[in-house]
Amino acid sequence: APLAEPLRWFPVDHPEMGFWQVAIQAVRVGDRTVHECSKGCHGIVDTGVSHLGAQRSHHSTLLAALSPRLSESGACEGPDLSFDLGGFVLTLSAADYTDVECQAQVGSLDLEEPDFVGVFALGAGLLRRYYAAFDWEQGRLAFARMAAESVVVV
């Protein structure tokens, strides 16, 4: 796939858990931080998940902040959703996190605290916009924005 930028590598966070997960510094909707990740946040990159997911304790706050809506022209509008990885930000537009009826497609993850804190599932909505590379030997994963002509819109 043509990339718009070089790959940015990040260490796999808690590799002993067996997930491709990366540390998240903050989650933002538009210019508003909806999760400061002061106790740590993790994004689990999962090619088998069709939507984004947010831990149940943060799900309703995230959905309320996103609040996408149809414009008069019928286009789906809403703020960007950003995951700050520290030195690199994964940013999704409303088209990336909504369905054809302009409803936010963010599932609730039923993961109990304190075993799991600040978990987000980064599935197909993110992987249509960003190329992901996985390197288990080095314990790292990478992201790069895909070139505009290669972005898949469904």
N, C-alpha and C positions, 0 to 999 in steps of 0.2 A: 504494500500500500504506500502511495506517496505521502511523505510526512512534511508538515509545514515547518518543522524545527527538529533539532537533534534530540535523541532520547535523553531523558533525565533519570538517572538511577537513584533508587532509594533502598535502604536496607529493609528486609522483611522484618516486620515488627512481631515479636513473640513467635519465632519460627517453630518453637516446641509445640505450639497449638495446632500446627498442620495446615494453617490457612495462608493464602497469599494476602497478607495484610500489611498496610502501610500506616505509619503514624500521621495523624491529622492534627495540625496546630489550631485551626479554627474553622468553623462552618459559617458562611455568610449567605444572606439572601439580599440581593442588591448591595447596598452599602452598609447594611445592618448585620452585626455579628449575632447569630442566633444560638451559637454554642461556642464558648471560649475555650473549651477543652482543657480547663485548668487541672482536671484530674486525669487527663489523657483521653484521646479519641483514636479510633482505629477504623480504617476503611478496608473492608474485606472485598478484594477484587474477585468476582465470581462470574465466569463466562456462562454459567448455567442459570443465572438469575435474570429474568426479563426486565425487571424494574429496579429502581433504587429502593433502599430500605433504610429505616431509622429505628434505633432502639425505642421500644415503647415509651420510655420516660421522656423522649424528645420528639416523638412522632407528631403529636397534636400541635406543638409549638412550631415545628417546621412547616406543616401543612398550612397553618394559619398565616404564616409569613409569606409563603409562596403565592397563595390566592390568585391563580391565573384566571383570565377572563377573555371572552371573545370581544374583539373590537367591532366597531360598526361595519367594517369591511369584511368581517368574518374571520380575521386572523386571530390566532391565540397569542395573547400578550401576558407577560408576567415578568417578574424580576429574575435576574440571573441567580443561579445557585452555585456557590463556589466552595471548594474544599481546599484549604490552604495547607500544603504539605511542607511549608518552610522552604522558600526559594523557588517554588513552583506551585501554581494554582490551577486546579482542575475546575473549569467553569462550564456550566451547562445553561443553555437558554431555555425558555419556556417550551420550545419545540422539542427539546431533548427530554424533558421530564413530564410531559403531558400526553394524553391520548388524543384521538381525532375529535373528541368532544370537548377538548380543552380542560380536562380534569387531571389534576396532578396524580401521577402514578408513583406513589411512594408508599411502600408497604410498612407495616409495623412489625418489628423484630421482637419476639417474646424471649428476651435474654435477661436473666435475673442478675440484678446488682447484688453484691459487689463483685461477683465473679466476672461479669462483663460490664464495662463502663464506656459509654460514648461510642457504640458500635454503629457503623453505617455500612450497608451493602452497596457496593458499586458494581452494578450489573450492566446489562445491554445498553441502557440509556447513556451511560458514560462511555462504553466501549464502541459505540457508533461514532463518537466524536474524537476519542483518543485511542491511539495505538498503544497496546500494552505488551511488554516483553518480560519474560519470566526466566530467571537464572537461579535454579535451586542450588547448584554447586557453590555459587558465590553468595547465596542468601540474599538476593536482591531482585527488585522489579523496577521496570522503567515505564515512563509515559512520554508520549509526544503527540501534539495535536496533529490530526490528519489533515492533509491538504484539502481545501474546500471541495475540489472536484471528486474526492474519494469518500466524503462523508455520506453515510447511508441514512436516508430519511424514510421512516415507515409510517 
